[in-house]
């Protein structure tokens, strides 16, 4: 997967660089905004916000400030619209359009301060010519015909676009030193670090994304997170008239967030699924003693789990989300469960149904027993649900 990602990214960078250079070469100097000697390029890192799942990871943007001309623009790669045609279908298929938008810096800053999100601004250590080069790239990228891109959670987002834009502009003039990364997290583990207060979002990500999420992240891969864009830039260098110098000249703390008391909900996935398991065991015991089946409970259970399995299967085979491939959650969320409710309605049970329940219960027991040894890090809160499926399957195999 790593080789595939790198080749895909290299091809993208090459095409964009060629188009960018050809476009710029056709523009005369009189058509471009010329930055003064006092202009500055800032890379902004903004803190997380727990109001939405997508904002829990923070945000990155670029500020171009020129006091002499009064220019103070914010270049934001994180803009999307719920009103775009087929929004949810495109999101599911991996074709969701994000875009680069140019906006007023002060409005952006005040909005993030209002949400109590820290703002750090790294002033890039560029000479006048380099500032103009990168500014021209941003202006070209913000044109209507160039501003849209297909968003990828981990390889092409608001943070990686800034890093890649600098690499496209300066090529081998810029060097990133990844030796500062002392951990060996996987992409999934990096994601989990930011979802302490988003337990259901954490479950959703772990549920929908498969084995590619469990690859050990390289220092460059860490930079899908805005915090690691900041750290990565602090450990990067660029060639200027003075030789190889740190990429970041200095960092401004525009706003430091205030401590908040975030109340954690008691209705976590583990609590809900554990309660469901207790109810299921109680119904199983009562049904065994009184020869009752509680088919309505199993119709809901297997119907919902089968629907989840079908969704995971389609995310794997029918979309461009390569992170959703090879999902081991399909070992318990079998799409075939979706047909079980139709057979539970019938008084005369099919012969294969008993064998199906036997195999399902055995698979559940094996899965729970080997949970911590699986190559994919499965969400721990799902264990009670898998146990419940095994218990109800065993009960039906006997009854």
N, C-alpha and C positions, 0 to 999 in steps of 0.2 A: 504494500500500500504506500509505503514511503516513496519508493521509486516512481510509482504512478503519480503521486501528488507533486513530487519535485519536477517531473517532466511536464506535467500539465501546467504548473506554475511558470516554468521556464518558457514554454511556448507562448503562454499569455503575456509574459513580460517582453518577449522579443517582438511580438506583433504590436503591442501597445507602444513600445519604444520607437519602432519604425514609423508607425502612423504619427506619433507625437513629433518626431524630428522632421518628418516631411511636411507636416502642417505648419510647424514653427518656421521652417525655412521659407515658406511661401508668404509669410506675413512680413510686412515691412515694419521697421522700427516705429514709424508714426502711428501704426495701428495698435500698438501695444502700450499698456500702462507701464511707465518707467518708474521703478522704485528709487527713492533717494538714498543717500549714504546712511541716513538714520533709520532706514527700514529694518524691521526684525521679523523673523519667522519663529513662532512659538508652537510647540506641540503640547496640547492640553490633555491632561489625564484627569478624568472626573470620577468621583467615588460612586459606589453602588447606591441603589435606591430599591427598597423592598416592596414598593407599591406594585411593581410588575415583574414578571419572571425575567424578561429580556433585559431589564435595567439592573438586575442584581449583580451583573458582572462589571459594572462601570461603563465608561465611554471614553473615546478618544476623538480629538478633532485638531484642526490646524488653524492658527490665527496668523494673519498677516497684518502687521501694524506699521504705519508710516506716518509719524507726526507731521512731517513737512507737507504732505499732500492731504492729510486728514483721513487717509484710508485706514480702516480698522475692520477687516472682514474675517468672518469665521467660515471655514470650509468643513462641512459636516457630511461624512460618508454614511451616516446612520439614519437616513430619511426613508420612510416607506409609507404607503397609503393603504388603508383598509378598503378604500373605494376603487382600487385598481381592479379591472375585470378578472373574475375567477380567482379572487384573492386566496381563498382557502384551498382550492384545488392546486393552484400554483405553489402554495406553501408546502402542501403534502408531496408534490412531485419534485420539489427542489428547484422550481423556476420562479421564486419570488423575487421581484424586482426591488432592489434598493437603489438609491441614487445619491450623488454628491450634490449638496445644496450650499449656496453661498448666502450667508445671513449676517445680520448685525451682531457684532461681538458682544456688546453690552446687554442686549436682550437675551442672548444665550447664557451669558454669565449670571445674570439676575435670576433666570429661571432655575438654574442649577443650585444657586444659593438658596432660593426659596424652598427647594426640596432637601436642603441641608446636605448637599453632596460636595465633598471637598474638590477644589480645583487647583491643580499644580500646572504651572506653565514652564516648560523647558525652552529656553532661548537657544536656538541652534547657532553654533559657532561657524557661520558661513561668511565668506567675503561677499562683496557687492555683486559680483558676477554670478556667484552660486545662488544668492538670494533671488536674483532675477530669473535664473534658470528654473528654480523650483516654483516660483510664482507663476511663470509662464506655463509650466506643466499643470498647475492647479487650475489656471484660467481655461486652458484647453480641455481639461478633464471635466470642467463644470459646464461646458457647452451642451445644449440639449441633445445633440447626437452622440455625446460621449459620456454623459453623466450616469447612465443606468448600468447596473451590473447584477448578476445573479448572486444572491447572498448565500454564503456557506458559513455555518456556525463556527467552524474551527480553522478554515483555510482562506477565507475571503470575506472579511467583515470590516467594520469601521476602524478597527485597530490595524489589521494587517495591510489594509489599503494605504495607510500612511507610510509604513515601513517600505512597502513595495514601490510606492511612488518615489520615494527618495532613492531607492536602488535603481529604478528605471532612469531617473534623472542624472544620477552621478556615477552609475556603473561601479567600476572597481576603485573609484575614489573613496568609497565609503566601506568601512570594515566593521563588522559586529563581532565582539569578543564574548563568546558564550560561556567562558570559564567561571563567570560569577554564579551560574546555576549550580547549586550544591545538592539538589534533590533529584530523585529519579522517578517523579510522578508519571503516571499515565495521563492521557487526556481526560479520562473519566475522573480520575482523582483530582486533577486540577479544577475540573468543573464542580466537583463536590465541595471544594473549599469555599465556594461562594454561595452555597445554597443551604446554609445552616438554618435560615429563617424561611426557607421555601421547601418544606418537606414533600409536598405533593408535586411541586415542580421537579425536585430532585428525583422522585420516583418516576415521573413521566419521562425524563431524559434517560434514566437507567433502563426503563422498560422498552423504549422505542429504539435505542441505539445499541448496536451490536459489538462484535469483537474488534472492529477497527478503533473503537474508543479505548481499548485496553492496551494499545501500543505505547511503549515508553516514549515520552515526548522529548524531542531534541530541544536545545535552547531556542532555536528559531520557532519551533512549534509552540513553545510557551507563550509566544508573543501574539497569540490570538486573544489574549487577555490584556486589557488596557494597562493594568499594573505592571505587566512584564514588557509592554512597549516602553513604559517609563524606565524600568530597570535596564532593559536592553539598550536604550538610547544613552543611558548613563555609562554604559560600558562599550560604546561605539566610538569610532574615530573617522575623520575625514581629511583628505588631502587639500590643503589650501596653499596660499603663497608662502606661508610660514612652515610648511611641511605637514606632517601627520599630527593633527591636534584632536582633542576630545570633541565629539560631535555636539555635546551640550556645553554651552558657555557658562550658564548659571540657571538655577531654578527659582521661580517666583511662587510663593505660596499665596495665591489670590484669595483663597478661602479655605479654612480648615473646619471640617464638620464638627458639630457639637455632639456629645454623647447622647444617645437616645435609649430609652427603655422599651425594647421591642418585646411585646408579650407573645410567647410561643403558644400556639393552639394545642389543646389536649387531644384534638381530633387528628392525630398524626396517622399516617398509613399503618404503622405498626399497631397502634391502639385500635384502629377500626378493623383491621384484618384479624387481630387477636380476639376481639369481641365476636366477630363473625365465626371464627373457629369454635369458640365456646358454645355459641348458639347451635352450630352445626353438630357438635359432639352431643349436646343435650338432645337434639332432635333425633340423632342416630340411636342413642341409648333408649329413648322413649319409644321410637319406632320399632326397635328390635324387641323390646319387651311386650309391645302391644300390637305387633304385626301391622304397622302403618309405614307408609313409604314417604310421605311428604313430597310428592312429586313436584308441587309448585316451587318449593325451595330449590330442587335440583334443576328444574327447567330454567329458573333465573340464573343459578350458579353456572351451569354448563353453557347456557346461551350467551351470557356476558363474557365468560372466559374464552369461548369459541370466537366471539366477535373481536375480542382483543387479539387473539391469535391470527385471525384473518387480516386485521390491520397491520400487524407486525410483518406478516408474510408479504403483503402488498408493498409496504415500505421498502422491503428488501429487493423484491424482483421488479417492481413497477415504477420506481422513482429513481432519481439521480442522487439521492442521499446515500453516498457510499458509506457513511458512518452507520447507516441502519442495516448494513449487510451482516450476514452470518450471526443472527441474533439467537443466542442460546435460550432466551425466554420462550422460544417456540417449543422447548422440551416439555413445558408444563401448560402453556397456553396453546394447546393444539387446535388448529382451525377446524379439525374434524369434530370437536366438541359442539360445534354449532348445529349439527344435525341431531344430536342426542335428544333434545327436547321433543322432537317429532315422534321418536320411537318410544319415549316414556309415556306418551299419551295412550298408546295402544295397549289393549289388554293382553293380546298375544305378542309376546316379546320375540324378536328375531334371535336365532341361535347364536349369531356372532356377537350379540350385545353383551352377553356374559363374559366372553373372552376379551372384549374391548375393555370392560370395566376391570378385569383382572390385570391386563397389561397396563392400564392407566394407573392403578394403585401401586403396582410394582415400580413403574417409572417414577412416580412421585416419591416413593420411599428411597430409591437410589439417588434421586436428585437432591433430596434434603440431606442425605448422608454424605454426599460429596460436594456440598454447596461451597465450602471454603476452598476446595481444590480446583474448582472450575477455572478455565483460562479467562472466562468473562466474569467480571465482578458483578454479581447479581445483587440486587437490592435486598437487604436483610429483612425488610418488612414483608416481603412476599412469601417468606417461609410458612407463616400460619395459613396463608391461602393455598399453598401447594399441599400442605398437610390436610387441609379440609377437602380438597379435591380427591386425595388418596383415600381418606376415610369414607367419603360418600361413594366412591367407586367400589371400594371393598364391600361396603354394605349392599350395594346393588348386585354385586357379583354373587353374594350369598343368598340374596332374597329373590 
